[in-house]
Amino acid sequence: MFKKIMVPVDLAHLELIEPSLQAVADLARHYDAEICYVGVTANTPGSVARTPQEYTQKLEAFAQERHKVHGQPVTTHTIVSPDPIADLDDDLIEAIDEVGADLVVMPTHPPKHVDAIIPSHGGKVASHTKASVFLVRPSAGK
């Protein structure tokens, strides 16, 4: 059913996206799908890397480590943005077509009142793409 699963990753906060990483590993094994790890970085030095090239190397190393966990084929896609926070949703929507993903697995937060004003990233991505979107919330106890 799914051939290529895209999962946005934040290399600076891997502990927060671990539930999504577990879900994508399970889904990829189940559907024998490739996983494309997508990372967004600025074109200026940041907490993860000083340059987009260094960020791409770290994203690739991360993907290879995850490949050892789930055994499915992996690819990476780095998005370089002048303002990663402001452009995140649009960049992710564009990346879905660029990488050819038919499923996106994303972390999300429990619904809040502020979502009426500022929609969640997953909600915007789901409403602007033809790909299926699977949102993973953190465990209730966390």
N, C-alpha and C positions, 0 to 999 in steps of 0.2 A: 504494500500500500504506500509506504513512504520510502523514497530512495535516497534523499539527501536532507539531513536535519541540520539546521543552523541554530547555534546557541551563542548568544552574545555573552562575552565574558569581561569581567572587570578584574584585571590582574592585580589591582591594588586591594581588592576585597574578596578574595577567593572563598574565605570562610562563609560569607553571606550567600554565595551562589552554589554552595555544595549540594543542596537539595536538587537544584536544576541539573547539576552535573551528574548526579546519580540517576535522575529520571531520563536524561538523554542517553546515558550509557545503556540503561535497560531497554529503552525504545529502539535504539540502534541495533542491539543484539536481536531483539524480537523481529524487527523488520529487515535485518541484514542490510542496514543503511549506512551510508557514509555520514560522518559528522564534520561540519564545518564550524570551527571556532572563530568567531568574529570579535575583533577588539577595536575600540575607537581610542585614538590618541590625538593629542594636540601636536601642532608642528613646532612647538616650543618645549623646552625641558620640563619634565613632570616628575612625579614621585616614583614612577615605574621605570622610566627610561629618559635619557637625555635627547634622543633623536627618534624620529619615526622608524629608522632602520634598526636601531637597538630594540625598540618596542616590537617590531616584526620578528626579530630573532627570539625574543622572550616569549612571544605568543606561539611561535613554532615549537620551541622547547616545551612549553606547557602542553601543547597538543600532542606531542610525542609521548609525554608522560601519561596523559590520559589514554592514549592508544594502548599503553601497557596495561591499563586497568580494564578496558572493555574489549580490546582486540579488534575493533572495527576500523576501517580505513578513516583517516583524518586528513583534513585540509585546513588552511587558515586563510583569513581575509582581514587585512588591516585597513581601517578607514582613518585617514588623516584629516582632521577637521580644525579650522581655526578656532572654533568654540564647541568642543565636544558636548558640553551640557546642553546648550541651546539647540544644537543640531542633531542630537542623538536619535530622536524618533525618525526624522526624515532620512538620516544616514542609514539606519537599520532597515527601513522600508526599501530604500534603493538597493541595499546589499542583498536582500532576499532574491531579487531578480538577477543581480550580478552573479551570485554564486549558484543560482538554480535550485534554491531550497523549496521543498514542498511541505516542510514542517519547520516551525520555529518553536524552540523550547526556551522560555524566559522566566527568570525569577520575578516575583511581584510581591506586593505587600497586601495585608488585609485592607478591605475597602475602608475609606475614611470620608468624612464630609467634604474635605478639601478636593476630593476627586471630581466633584461637580464643577469646580473652577479650573483645576489643573488635572487633566486626565492622566491616568497611569500610562507608562510607556507601552505596556502590553496591550492595553485597550486601544491606543491609537494605532499601533502596529497591526492589530487584528482587524481594525476597521478600514485599513488602507492597503490591504494585500489580498491576493487570491490564495496564499499559502495558509494552511491550518496553523493556529497558534495555540500552544499548550502553556498555560501560566502555572508556575509552581510557587505556592505560598510556603513561607517558613512554617515549621511545626507549631502547633498551638502552644506548646509549652515553652517556646523560645521568645 
